[in-house]
Amino acid sequence: MIQEFLVASNISDALALKRNNTKSMWFAGGTEINRYGSTLDAKVGISLKALGLDQIVDEGPSIRIGSMVNLQQLIDSPLVPAWLKEAARYCGSYTRRHMATIGGNLALMSDHSFLVPALLASRCTLMTANLTEGGAYSEDEVPVREYYTYYKQHATTLILAISLPKDKRYVGSRRYALSVQNRSAANVAFGAMMGEGLVISHVRVVAAIHGSGVQRLSEVENAIEAGELSSREDVQLAVSQALEAVDDFVGSSQYKRYIAAEGIGQLFGEFLKGGAR
């Protein structure tokens, strides 16, 4: 539970406060900190409100979305692609959409995230800041796949913005829950590009499964790119076999595998029909 609340005056200050305060956590929208049943354990909250990270900017070949941009801003902005607006709408609470941020969704990397599967499928890039061991300030550009793969090593990394390329890439997602207010049993996403000669490349297959975390199915991706999986049915079977799932109050492992595989199969079929979205 948060016992002390600090306000960072700039990015360097936010990083220093995080380093100098044990059991501290950056405070973005605050939808997870102190939430009943939350697994987050922090005594110090560090507000990022004053850092100016809440802008959406057209940078020509890409769209830069500040990490403090909330879900409702994503939905309302004419610059944000339709696939990301759809993922933001998975949050059914209008109040929560005005609080929850894109950076917070990514940083938590939770199995009930609204945005993580779609962002991983998009092959976006993260603009990040950190302090070296000697205390020097540094910024970097990190592919979202790298952030996911080395998630624990990025515990002290501050996400400044997300950069979305304006390429002709298909990205789609599906969320399965009893209602918009309930935790999802599965949130899945598929991303790929269709080149000349109907060559499929840069495939991403991602599933956030309740109780089993966020999973990138690299073997399925490779098989699609190699032409070994060419139909919706092929992809569904491969996904159901590759996924990890457990029985819990949200549903059985069999149910989670079924709906996740069905969802990714639908998205793959949609991709084959259009190739871009």
Secondary structure, DSSP 8 states (H G I E B T S, - for coil): ---EEEE-SSHHHHHHHHHHSTTEEEESS-SSTT-TT-----SEEEE-GGG----EEE-SSEEEEETT-BHHHHHH-TTS-HHHHHHHTT---HHHHTT-BHHHHHHH--TT-SSHHHHHHHT-EEEEEEE-TTS-EEEEEEEHHHHHHTTGGGTT-EEEEEEEE-SS-EEEEEEE-SSTTS--SEEEEEEEEE-GGG-EEEEEEEEEETTTEEEE-HHHHHHHHTTS--SHHHHHHHHHHH-----BTTB-HHHHHHHHHHHHHHHHHHHHHHS--
